[in-house]
Amino acid sequence: MQIDLRTVAIEPQRQAFDHLVRRFGNKPASRYQEGSYDIQAAENLHYRPTWDPDHQLYDASLTRIVMADWYALKDPRQFYYSTYTLTRARQQENAEANFSFVESRGLADMLPEALRATALAVLLPLRHAAWGANQNNTFVCSYGYGVVFTQPCIYHAMDNLGIAQYLSRLGLLLGDTEALDAAKRDWMDSPAWQPLRRYVEDCMACRDPFELFVAQNLAMDGLLYPLIYDRIVDEHLSVQGGSAVAMLTQFMSDWFDETRKWIDAVIKVAAAESDANRGLLEGWTRQWSARAASALLPVAELALGTQADEAMAEQLAAFKARAAKAGLTL
C-alpha cells in the first residue's frame, strides 16, 4: 500500500473582524489591533451621567482637543494587556534582583549617614506624588476618548502605583517605618514640598482629560524624572557612594525612558492635527511646565543646594528641546 502525503492550504473565511477590515484592509490583524481599535463605547449608552447631564458617559467633547480620528493616537509600544504585563514582569524581576543584592550585601548599611538622610528626604515624599499620578492617569482613562489613548493611561496609572511601592520599600530599607512617617509629615507640612503637593492636588481638579495628560505626564514627569533620578540620584548621590540608591531606583529611570516615547507620540500626533490643537497644547505645556519647575526647585535644593538653579535650568532646556521634537514651540 502506498501513502501519499501532501499539504493542503485552508484559507480562512474571515481574515479579521469587520471593524478591523474596514480600518486596515482584509488582512490578519495583530493582537494589539484586536484589543485596541474601534472598541470605544459610542452608542446605546442609555443615560447621561447625573453629575454631568450635558455630556454622554463617553464624550469626546470633554476635552478641547479635537481629533478627526482618536485612534490616530496609537501607542508606539503597542501595549495591550498581555504585552504590558509581560514587560513589567521582566522589569519587576530585575528590580527584585537589585533589592535582593543591596539587602544581601548590606549595601544600605554602608551608606554614609548624610547621604542616607538626603536620599530619604528627597525620594520618600515622592511616593505621595506617584500616588497622585496614579489618580490623575486613572481620570484620563475614565474620561478620555479612544481606547488607544485611554488604555495606556491605566497602565501608566498602575506603573505609578508600583513606583510608589518601590519608594516605600526603599524607605523601609534605609530608614524603617519612621522614615515613612517622616516623609508623610514632610509632604503635608514641610515648606519645601508644598508647591509640589499643590501642583498634584490642582491636577486632580483639572477636568479636561487631555490637559491633565499634559500636566501630569508631559510637564511634571518630564521634569521630575530626569531631575530626580538622573541628575540627583545617578550623578550626585552615586559619586558620593550612593550606588545602592541608584540600584534601588533603576526601574524609575528605565520606565521613564520607555514611557516618554508613548507620551511624545501622542503629543506629536495631536499637535499635527490642527493649528487649534497645537495652540492649546503649547499653552498648556508652557503653563504647567513653568509651575512644575517652580514646584520642583525647592525639592532639588534639598540635595543640590546652590546648584539647584543650574540643574533646573538644564532640565528646562532639555524639556523645551523634547517639546520641539513633538511639534510644540515653548
C-alpha beads as a LAMMPS data file, in Angstrom:
LAMMPS data file: protein, C-alpha beads

330 atoms
329 bonds

1 atom types
1 bond types

-500.0 500.0 xlo xhi
-500.0 500.0 ylo yhi
-500.0 500.0 zlo zhi

Masses

1 110.0

Atoms # bond

1 1 1 0.000 0.000 0.000
2 1 1 1.310 3.442 -0.928
3 1 1 0.584 6.548 1.143
4 1 1 0.898 9.979 -0.437
5 1 1 1.409 12.914 1.933
6 1 1 0.515 16.366 0.759
7 1 1 -0.032 19.796 2.258
8 1 1 -3.450 21.363 1.978
9 1 1 -3.788 25.103 2.497
10 1 1 -7.120 26.072 4.042
11 1 1 -7.997 29.695 3.504
12 1 1 -9.848 31.231 6.461
13 1 1 -13.272 32.602 5.615
14 1 1 -12.514 35.773 7.609
15 1 1 -9.133 37.456 7.954
16 1 1 -10.199 39.749 10.815
17 1 1 -13.193 41.303 12.494
18 1 1 -15.274 43.549 10.260
19 1 1 -14.320 46.773 12.057
20 1 1 -10.640 45.953 11.643
21 1 1 -11.122 45.078 7.972
22 1 1 -12.744 48.467 7.442
23 1 1 -9.779 50.221 9.055
24 1 1 -6.780 48.132 7.981
25 1 1 -7.998 46.141 4.996
26 1 1 -8.787 42.465 4.566
27 1 1 -5.709 41.017 6.245
28 1 1 -4.916 39.347 9.572
29 1 1 -4.893 41.764 12.496
30 1 1 -2.327 41.892 15.265
31 1 1 -3.282 41.255 18.867
32 1 1 -2.708 44.935 19.597
33 1 1 -5.149 45.927 16.865
34 1 1 -7.750 43.434 18.066
35 1 1 -7.516 44.672 21.637
36 1 1 -7.316 48.397 20.938
37 1 1 -9.018 49.669 17.773
38 1 1 -12.626 50.763 17.287
39 1 1 -13.892 49.329 20.548
40 1 1 -14.714 52.637 22.236
41 1 1 -18.284 52.596 23.558
42 1 1 -20.067 55.209 21.455
43 1 1 -23.697 54.129 21.038
44 1 1 -26.603 52.974 23.175
45 1 1 -25.202 54.500 26.350
46 1 1 -28.788 54.658 27.744
47 1 1 -28.447 57.640 30.052
48 1 1 -26.390 60.732 30.709
49 1 1 -24.448 60.931 33.982
50 1 1 -26.472 62.687 36.659
51 1 1 -23.399 64.667 37.731
52 1 1 -22.851 65.994 34.179
53 1 1 -26.069 65.834 32.158
54 1 1 -24.603 67.953 29.338
55 1 1 -22.309 65.103 28.260
56 1 1 -22.545 61.444 27.406
57 1 1 -20.830 58.852 29.574
58 1 1 -18.057 58.683 26.959
59 1 1 -17.824 62.032 25.230
60 1 1 -15.013 63.379 23.053
61 1 1 -16.136 66.943 23.818
62 1 1 -14.951 66.636 27.428
63 1 1 -11.607 67.911 26.129
64 1 1 -10.928 70.952 23.986
65 1 1 -8.598 68.875 21.806
66 1 1 -10.375 67.833 18.609
67 1 1 -9.346 64.777 16.596
68 1 1 -10.870 63.538 13.348
69 1 1 -9.847 60.042 14.441
70 1 1 -8.988 59.444 18.082
71 1 1 -7.406 56.149 17.098
72 1 1 -4.567 58.087 15.479
73 1 1 -3.114 58.462 18.991
74 1 1 -1.666 54.959 18.967
75 1 1 0.901 53.655 21.394
76 1 1 4.238 53.022 19.595
77 1 1 4.975 50.327 22.182
78 1 1 1.766 48.566 21.069
79 1 1 0.913 47.622 24.620
80 1 1 -2.207 45.632 25.248
81 1 1 -2.786 43.694 28.465
82 1 1 -0.595 40.691 27.646
83 1 1 2.444 42.565 26.300
84 1 1 2.196 45.147 29.073
85 1 1 2.115 42.607 31.895
86 1 1 4.908 40.507 30.378
87 1 1 7.131 43.584 30.001
88 1 1 6.515 44.768 33.546
89 1 1 7.032 41.251 34.925
90 1 1 10.517 41.142 33.418
91 1 1 11.292 44.584 34.812
92 1 1 9.992 43.570 38.222
93 1 1 12.356 40.595 38.233
94 1 1 15.256 42.991 37.652
95 1 1 14.034 45.329 40.384
96 1 1 13.653 42.448 42.830
97 1 1 17.177 41.287 41.999
98 1 1 18.507 44.794 42.728
99 1 1 16.716 44.961 46.075
100 1 1 17.972 41.477 46.983
101 1 1 21.524 42.403 46.014
102 1 1 21.504 45.557 48.145
103 1 1 19.973 43.759 51.136
104 1 1 22.080 40.595 50.988
105 1 1 25.357 42.507 50.832
106 1 1 24.455 45.117 53.406
107 1 1 24.945 47.993 50.974
108 1 1 22.240 50.054 52.653
109 1 1 24.105 49.912 55.967
110 1 1 27.294 51.094 54.253
111 1 1 25.753 54.371 53.065
112 1 1 27.206 57.487 54.726
113 1 1 24.676 58.884 57.182
114 1 1 24.437 62.279 55.478
115 1 1 23.844 60.659 52.103
116 1 1 21.206 58.335 53.575
117 1 1 19.397 61.314 55.068
118 1 1 19.487 63.176 51.745
119 1 1 18.152 60.164 49.836
120 1 1 15.264 59.740 52.274
121 1 1 14.484 63.453 52.328
122 1 1 14.345 63.743 48.526
123 1 1 12.927 60.398 47.419
124 1 1 10.481 59.205 50.029
125 1 1 7.871 62.008 49.860
126 1 1 7.719 61.369 46.101
127 1 1 5.668 58.245 46.792
128 1 1 2.770 60.608 47.506
129 1 1 3.369 62.388 44.188
130 1 1 3.401 58.991 42.453
131 1 1 0.064 58.156 44.052
132 1 1 -1.289 61.449 42.714
133 1 1 -0.032 60.491 39.250
134 1 1 -1.892 57.204 39.645
135 1 1 -5.130 59.068 40.358
136 1 1 -4.626 61.526 37.510
137 1 1 -3.971 58.848 34.899
138 1 1 -6.982 56.911 36.138
139 1 1 -9.059 60.034 35.490
140 1 1 -7.668 60.377 31.960
141 1 1 -8.530 56.740 31.303
142 1 1 -12.050 57.242 32.685
143 1 1 -12.918 60.431 30.813
144 1 1 -10.654 60.340 27.760
145 1 1 -11.838 59.072 24.403
146 1 1 -10.443 56.347 22.158
147 1 1 -9.069 53.103 23.552
148 1 1 -5.585 53.510 22.031
149 1 1 -5.322 56.732 24.067
150 1 1 -7.035 55.681 27.299
151 1 1 -5.734 52.103 27.557
152 1 1 -2.057 53.104 28.098
153 1 1 -3.188 55.635 30.701
154 1 1 -4.496 52.941 33.036
155 1 1 -1.238 51.050 32.549
156 1 1 0.578 54.292 33.366
157 1 1 -1.583 54.672 36.474
158 1 1 -0.646 51.226 37.719
159 1 1 3.021 51.900 36.952
160 1 1 2.881 54.939 39.220
161 1 1 1.325 52.841 41.960
162 1 1 4.229 50.410 41.580
163 1 1 6.722 53.289 41.753
164 1 1 5.105 54.480 44.985
165 1 1 5.526 50.970 46.382
166 1 1 9.185 50.789 45.319
167 1 1 9.832 54.105 47.040
168 1 1 8.121 52.788 50.157
169 1 1 10.364 49.706 50.092
170 1 1 13.391 51.939 49.691
171 1 1 12.292 53.909 52.742
172 1 1 11.798 50.780 54.811
173 1 1 15.223 49.514 53.767
174 1 1 17.070 52.767 54.529
175 1 1 15.074 54.068 57.463
176 1 1 12.306 51.662 58.570
177 1 1 8.756 52.822 59.325
178 1 1 9.959 56.009 60.970
179 1 1 11.203 57.200 57.577
180 1 1 7.750 56.687 56.055
181 1 1 6.129 58.685 58.845
182 1 1 8.675 61.486 58.460
183 1 1 8.134 61.587 54.689
184 1 1 4.390 61.934 55.147
185 1 1 4.906 64.797 57.601
186 1 1 7.196 66.467 55.066
187 1 1 4.616 66.030 52.307
188 1 1 1.884 67.520 54.478
189 1 1 3.768 70.301 56.258
190 1 1 7.303 70.968 55.003
191 1 1 7.589 74.250 53.033
192 1 1 9.890 72.560 50.503
193 1 1 7.149 70.133 49.454
194 1 1 4.049 72.328 49.485
195 1 1 4.440 73.695 45.910
196 1 1 4.660 70.145 44.542
197 1 1 1.782 68.992 46.710
198 1 1 -0.342 71.879 45.465
199 1 1 0.585 71.024 41.864
200 1 1 -0.559 67.426 42.344
201 1 1 -3.805 68.475 44.001
202 1 1 -4.544 71.131 41.361
203 1 1 -4.098 68.448 38.714
204 1 1 -6.778 66.428 40.488
205 1 1 -9.139 69.344 39.954
206 1 1 -8.414 69.585 36.210
207 1 1 -11.468 68.343 34.315
208 1 1 -10.101 68.294 30.752
209 1 1 -8.574 64.806 30.343
210 1 1 -6.102 65.866 27.653
211 1 1 -4.941 68.910 29.595
212 1 1 -4.436 66.624 32.591
213 1 1 -2.422 64.279 30.371
214 1 1 -0.164 67.225 29.509
215 1 1 0.058 68.493 33.090
216 1 1 0.899 65.151 34.662
217 1 1 2.632 63.003 32.063
218 1 1 4.382 65.583 29.906
219 1 1 5.103 68.558 32.152
220 1 1 5.532 67.144 35.652
221 1 1 7.002 63.734 34.828
222 1 1 9.054 65.256 32.018
223 1 1 10.898 67.386 34.571
224 1 1 10.696 65.271 37.718
225 1 1 12.215 62.010 36.490
226 1 1 15.305 63.425 34.746
227 1 1 15.921 65.814 37.640
228 1 1 15.460 63.349 40.493
229 1 1 16.657 60.045 39.098
230 1 1 19.264 61.154 36.541
231 1 1 20.649 64.410 37.934
232 1 1 20.307 63.855 41.686
233 1 1 20.474 60.067 42.137
234 1 1 22.755 58.950 39.290
235 1 1 25.021 61.988 39.035
236 1 1 25.012 63.473 42.539
237 1 1 24.399 60.705 45.084
238 1 1 26.171 57.889 43.237
239 1 1 29.522 59.686 43.050
240 1 1 29.379 60.181 46.827
241 1 1 28.947 56.471 47.498
242 1 1 25.218 56.124 46.846
243 1 1 25.333 53.477 44.143
244 1 1 22.930 51.395 46.210
245 1 1 20.302 54.135 45.891
246 1 1 20.777 54.158 42.110
247 1 1 20.242 50.389 42.013
248 1 1 17.046 50.665 44.062
249 1 1 15.641 53.320 41.684
250 1 1 16.767 51.814 38.382
251 1 1 13.192 50.909 37.467
252 1 1 12.160 54.582 37.548
253 1 1 14.877 55.623 35.096
254 1 1 14.168 52.750 32.703
255 1 1 10.422 53.305 32.963
256 1 1 10.694 56.998 32.117
257 1 1 12.869 56.321 29.062
258 1 1 10.242 53.881 27.800
259 1 1 7.056 55.811 28.562
260 1 1 8.283 59.142 27.176
261 1 1 8.194 57.593 23.685
262 1 1 4.472 56.992 24.054
263 1 1 3.783 60.444 25.514
264 1 1 5.779 62.211 22.802
265 1 1 3.999 60.227 20.082
266 1 1 0.576 61.229 21.443
267 1 1 1.524 64.907 21.697
268 1 1 3.100 64.940 18.226
269 1 1 0.036 63.451 16.509
270 1 1 -2.420 65.670 18.397
271 1 1 -0.393 68.814 17.633
272 1 1 -0.142 67.937 13.942
273 1 1 -3.921 67.507 13.703
274 1 1 -4.672 71.240 13.609
275 1 1 -3.336 74.666 14.494
276 1 1 -6.012 74.920 17.184
277 1 1 -4.755 71.748 18.828
278 1 1 -1.165 72.916 18.630
279 1 1 -2.059 76.258 20.227
280 1 1 -3.853 74.546 23.101
281 1 1 -1.024 72.094 23.686
282 1 1 1.623 74.815 23.607
283 1 1 -0.340 76.931 26.074
284 1 1 -0.957 74.030 28.443
285 1 1 2.639 72.826 28.241
286 1 1 4.035 76.314 28.813
287 1 1 1.758 76.917 31.807
288 1 1 2.155 73.560 33.525
289 1 1 5.888 73.128 32.887
290 1 1 6.594 76.535 34.434
291 1 1 4.593 75.527 37.500
292 1 1 6.300 72.125 37.625
293 1 1 9.759 73.688 37.507
294 1 1 8.838 76.105 40.293
295 1 1 7.441 73.254 42.400
296 1 1 10.475 71.021 41.906
297 1 1 13.108 73.666 42.632
298 1 1 12.752 73.518 46.460
299 1 1 12.987 69.712 46.260
300 1 1 16.164 69.926 44.193
301 1 1 17.645 72.313 46.753
302 1 1 17.342 69.616 49.425
303 1 1 20.012 67.618 47.584
304 1 1 21.881 70.081 45.387
305 1 1 21.843 73.251 47.450
306 1 1 23.071 76.218 45.438
307 1 1 23.460 74.040 42.342
308 1 1 19.696 73.518 42.137
309 1 1 19.052 76.570 39.943
310 1 1 21.603 75.436 37.379
311 1 1 20.262 71.884 37.397
312 1 1 16.699 73.093 36.875
313 1 1 17.752 75.376 34.026
314 1 1 19.403 72.395 32.330
315 1 1 16.254 70.310 32.733
316 1 1 14.059 73.075 31.332
317 1 1 16.308 73.444 28.294
318 1 1 16.180 69.698 27.689
319 1 1 12.410 69.716 28.160
320 1 1 11.942 72.500 25.595
321 1 1 14.067 70.574 23.101
322 1 1 11.936 67.494 23.701
323 1 1 8.739 69.513 23.208
324 1 1 10.119 70.956 19.962
325 1 1 10.653 67.452 18.579
326 1 1 6.977 66.765 19.346
327 1 1 5.938 69.844 17.362
328 1 1 5.490 72.342 20.189
329 1 1 7.155 75.748 20.404
330 1 1 7.590 76.912 24.002

Bonds

1 1 1 2
2 1 2 3
3 1 3 4
4 1 4 5
5 1 5 6
6 1 6 7
7 1 7 8
8 1 8 9
9 1 9 10
10 1 10 11
11 1 11 12
12 1 12 13
13 1 13 14
14 1 14 15
15 1 15 16
16 1 16 17
17 1 17 18
18 1 18 19
19 1 19 20
20 1 20 21
21 1 21 22
22 1 22 23
23 1 23 24
24 1 24 25
25 1 25 26
26 1 26 27
27 1 27 28
28 1 28 29
29 1 29 30
30 1 30 31
31 1 31 32
32 1 32 33
33 1 33 34
34 1 34 35
35 1 35 36
36 1 36 37
37 1 37 38
38 1 38 39
39 1 39 40
40 1 40 41
41 1 41 42
42 1 42 43
43 1 43 44
44 1 44 45
45 1 45 46
46 1 46 47
47 1 47 48
48 1 48 49
49 1 49 50
50 1 50 51
51 1 51 52
52 1 52 53
53 1 53 54
54 1 54 55
55 1 55 56
56 1 56 57
57 1 57 58
58 1 58 59
59 1 59 60
60 1 60 61
61 1 61 62
62 1 62 63
63 1 63 64
64 1 64 65
65 1 65 66
66 1 66 67
67 1 67 68
68 1 68 69
69 1 69 70
70 1 70 71
71 1 71 72
72 1 72 73
73 1 73 74
74 1 74 75
75 1 75 76
76 1 76 77
77 1 77 78
78 1 78 79
79 1 79 80
80 1 80 81
81 1 81 82
82 1 82 83
83 1 83 84
84 1 84 85
85 1 85 86
86 1 86 87
87 1 87 88
88 1 88 89
89 1 89 90
90 1 90 91
91 1 91 92
92 1 92 93
93 1 93 94
94 1 94 95
95 1 95 96
96 1 96 97
97 1 97 98
98 1 98 99
99 1 99 100
100 1 100 101
101 1 101 102
102 1 102 103
103 1 103 104
104 1 104 105
105 1 105 106
106 1 106 107
107 1 107 108
108 1 108 109
109 1 109 110
110 1 110 111
111 1 111 112
112 1 112 113
113 1 113 114
114 1 114 115
115 1 115 116
116 1 116 117
117 1 117 118
118 1 118 119
119 1 119 120
120 1 120 121
121 1 121 122
122 1 122 123
123 1 123 124
124 1 124 125
125 1 125 126
126 1 126 127
127 1 127 128
128 1 128 129
129 1 129 130
130 1 130 131
131 1 131 132
132 1 132 133
133 1 133 134
134 1 134 135
135 1 135 136
136 1 136 137
137 1 137 138
138 1 138 139
139 1 139 140
140 1 140 141
141 1 141 142
142 1 142 143
143 1 143 144
144 1 144 145
145 1 145 146
146 1 146 147
147 1 147 148
148 1 148 149
149 1 149 150
150 1 150 151
151 1 151 152
152 1 152 153
153 1 153 154
154 1 154 155
155 1 155 156
156 1 156 157
157 1 157 158
158 1 158 159
159 1 159 160
160 1 160 161
161 1 161 162
162 1 162 163
163 1 163 164
164 1 164 165
165 1 165 166
166 1 166 167
167 1 167 168
168 1 168 169
169 1 169 170
170 1 170 171
171 1 171 172
172 1 172 173
173 1 173 174
174 1 174 175
175 1 175 176
176 1 176 177
177 1 177 178
178 1 178 179
179 1 179 180
180 1 180 181
181 1 181 182
182 1 182 183
183 1 183 184
184 1 184 185
185 1 185 186
186 1 186 187
187 1 187 188
188 1 188 189
189 1 189 190
190 1 190 191
191 1 191 192
192 1 192 193
193 1 193 194
194 1 194 195
195 1 195 196
196 1 196 197
197 1 197 198
198 1 198 199
199 1 199 200
200 1 200 201
201 1 201 202
202 1 202 203
203 1 203 204
204 1 204 205
205 1 205 206
206 1 206 207
207 1 207 208
208 1 208 209
209 1 209 210
210 1 210 211
211 1 211 212
212 1 212 213
213 1 213 214
214 1 214 215
215 1 215 216
216 1 216 217
217 1 217 218
218 1 218 219
219 1 219 220
220 1 220 221
221 1 221 222
222 1 222 223
223 1 223 224
224 1 224 225
225 1 225 226
226 1 226 227
227 1 227 228
228 1 228 229
229 1 229 230
230 1 230 231
231 1 231 232
232 1 232 233
233 1 233 234
234 1 234 235
235 1 235 236
236 1 236 237
237 1 237 238
238 1 238 239
239 1 239 240
240 1 240 241
241 1 241 242
242 1 242 243
243 1 243 244
244 1 244 245
245 1 245 246
246 1 246 247
247 1 247 248
248 1 248 249
249 1 249 250
250 1 250 251
251 1 251 252
252 1 252 253
253 1 253 254
254 1 254 255
255 1 255 256
256 1 256 257
257 1 257 258
258 1 258 259
259 1 259 260
260 1 260 261
261 1 261 262
262 1 262 263
263 1 263 264
264 1 264 265
265 1 265 266
266 1 266 267
267 1 267 268
268 1 268 269
269 1 269 270
270 1 270 271
271 1 271 272
272 1 272 273
273 1 273 274
274 1 274 275
275 1 275 276
276 1 276 277
277 1 277 278
278 1 278 279
279 1 279 280
280 1 280 281
281 1 281 282
282 1 282 283
283 1 283 284
284 1 284 285
285 1 285 286
286 1 286 287
287 1 287 288
288 1 288 289
289 1 289 290
290 1 290 291
291 1 291 292
292 1 292 293
293 1 293 294
294 1 294 295
295 1 295 296
296 1 296 297
297 1 297 298
298 1 298 299
299 1 299 300
300 1 300 301
301 1 301 302
302 1 302 303
303 1 303 304
304 1 304 305
305 1 305 306
306 1 306 307
307 1 307 308
308 1 308 309
309 1 309 310
310 1 310 311
311 1 311 312
312 1 312 313
313 1 313 314
314 1 314 315
315 1 315 316
316 1 316 317
317 1 317 318
318 1 318 319
319 1 319 320
320 1 320 321
321 1 321 322
322 1 322 323
323 1 323 324
324 1 324 325
325 1 325 326
326 1 326 327
327 1 327 328
328 1 328 329
329 1 329 330
